[in-house]
């Protein structure tokens, strides 16, 4: 449970950081993402998830 809370907190910090630092970029990124098809977005999501898992494994969390 502690690791789940750590992960959720890390995501919140990460997301909040980008919203605070570059709020004008978020709509542009969302516009760019809306041009992808659903299968392409799924593949991007899977790659990002796999990258996160590898980072967590390497860091020993």
RATAHU-V979389 format. One record per residue. N is the residue number from 1. RES is the residue in three letters. PSI is psi in degrees with one decimal (999 if undefined). Layout:
n->[N	N]
res->[RES	RES]
psi->[PSI	PSI]
This chain:
n->[1	2	3	4	5	6	7	8	9	10	11	12	13	14	15	16	17	18	19	20	21	22	23	24	25	26	27	28	29	30	31	32	33	34	35	36	37	38	39	40	41	42	43	44	45	46	47	48	49	50	51	52	53	54	55	56	57	58	59	60	61]
res->[UNK	UNK	UNK	UNK	UNK	UNK	UNK	UNK	UNK	UNK	UNK	UNK	UNK	UNK	UNK	UNK	UNK	UNK	UNK	UNK	UNK	UNK	UNK	UNK	UNK	UNK	UNK	UNK	UNK	UNK	UNK	UNK	UNK	UNK	UNK	UNK	UNK	UNK	UNK	UNK	UNK	UNK	UNK	UNK	UNK	UNK	UNK	UNK	UNK	UNK	UNK	UNK	UNK	UNK	UNK	UNK	UNK	UNK	UNK	UNK	UNK]
psi->[-36.4	-39.4	-34.9	-44.8	-37.7	-43.3	-45.6	-41.0	-40.0	-41.4	-43.3	-42.4	-45.7	-49.6	-45.1	-36.1	-49.3	-34.9	-36.6	-38.9	-39.7	65.1	-27.5	-20.4	-24.4	-49.6	-36.0	-40.7	-42.3	-37.6	-42.9	-43.2	-28.8	-15.0	-14.8	150.8	165.9	-44.8	-36.7	-41.4	-37.9	-43.6	-42.1	-44.6	-41.5	-39.1	-43.2	-43.5	-44.9	-40.7	-43.1	-40.9	-42.9	-43.1	-42.9	-39.5	-42.1	-36.9	-14.2	17.7	999]
